[in-house]
Amino acid sequence: MHVSTDDGVELHVQEMGRGPPVVMLHGLLVGNMSTWYWTAAPVLARTHRVILFDLRGHGRSGRPLGGYDGERMTRDLASVIDRVTDGPVALVGHSYGGYIALRFAVRHPERVCKIAAVEAPLPPSSLVEMRAFMSQTPAEILASLPAVLRGAITGGRRGARMVEGIRFLAQESSLVRDLEHTEDLPDDALRAEMLAAINEPKPVAPVEPAPHASTLIRPWLGMERGAGGRTRVTFVWEPAPRVPGDRVRHVPSHLVLKALAPDGQVLFEGPVAPTGAGAVDEPGATAARVVFETPPGRLRLRMSIQDAAEQPIDQDVREISIRDLRNGVVVGTPEVLRARTAKEFRALEAATAVPVSAREFSRTERLLIRFRASGSAGEAPAVSARLLSRMGQAMRDLPVTTDGAATHLIDLPLAGFAAGDYIIEVTAKSATGEASERLNFRVTS
């Protein structure tokens, strides 16, 4: 996979194994992730989740002209760690990778549980050997490498890629200039900074509430492709149906939602009104639909459920896995809008109409199924839909229309349906692939 840094450089990342996370960093010029991939990483991967990546300008990562100083490359490491895990990691770094690992540990001690630095250059400004090494031609650089390493990379596409990478870093990039201006980190200064970071009072992290699925509400989340590699999430909720004979059940009237990204960033926080048949968001009123975008990964939802007097009566705490919808053909989660009258159905045609979370409907209702489909590089895939029995057997094709804004619609009157369970399957196809989503629902008499 690739991770984008905050200045737009794509870093090539690979993972192997399962367990506590370990991020391994290679050295400059002749190094790349294979420094570890063919040596220590497979051994560590027996008991750990090992994350390898090519530093900027190296291997299969992007090759910007600048940004090779210690501060910038430490932020690159932060971008990788932010993407792959939200907990503390162990760092292993060789040569300049060791220096970057140490800098990161000094600045973010709470995010590092262990560190191993192999031959880290301290201080980095003493570049006597580096200058002599870089003053050679790429061919001379290769000839000066140890015989084992030289034999492993010379010849074929790998050797050509290595020579071109060295040439770029030595002759076109600002690598040497950036290293000359990188601050020194001698042993005494490193020891003092790390002791200061260790002894600094740590903020007490709030205790995470235990997972709990409330029986008072029925939430629904939909996902579709967002902007910039993110996934767009839609949230709605309804009160759960009352159980016959339950006389003491609290009735939820209000809900306050807090959505948190893996790094703790608050994606949304505020009240959400309940949805229902013919629901439409009105200007100035509490919205019944919340939409936000988040990177793929884990999404934490905390819901405070309140009664008509806005007094808490329950809470709902859960984690949701957010799919990666950046590549290929994608079908967003179908939304269901319901109407019991012709007037309500006309209101569903508005963009502000709110989907419902219910999946049980009567034969007197009319549904409008709404979803988006997109292909690679903005292509418009061919979209189709069909009605299936609860066993997955095809019953009939369903007509699909488009509202002119890449939103697809299925008009589904339920008057002709027998009571039972059904499935709607929507499919999008293009020359590069296909994707499908299924929607289960029940019709009652």
Helices and strands as residue ranges (DSSP letters): E 2-4, E 10-16, E 21-25, H 34-37, H 41-44, E 49-53, H 70-84, E 89-94, H 96-107, G 109-111, E 112-118, H 128-134, H 138-143, H 147-153, H 156-167, I 168-172, H 175-180, H 187-199, E 217-225, E 231-239, E 254-260, E 266-272, E 290-294, E 297-306, E 312-322, E 330-331, E 335-339, H 342-347, E 360-362, E 366-374, G 376-378, E 382-389, E 394-398, E 401-402, E 407-413, E 420-430, E 433-444
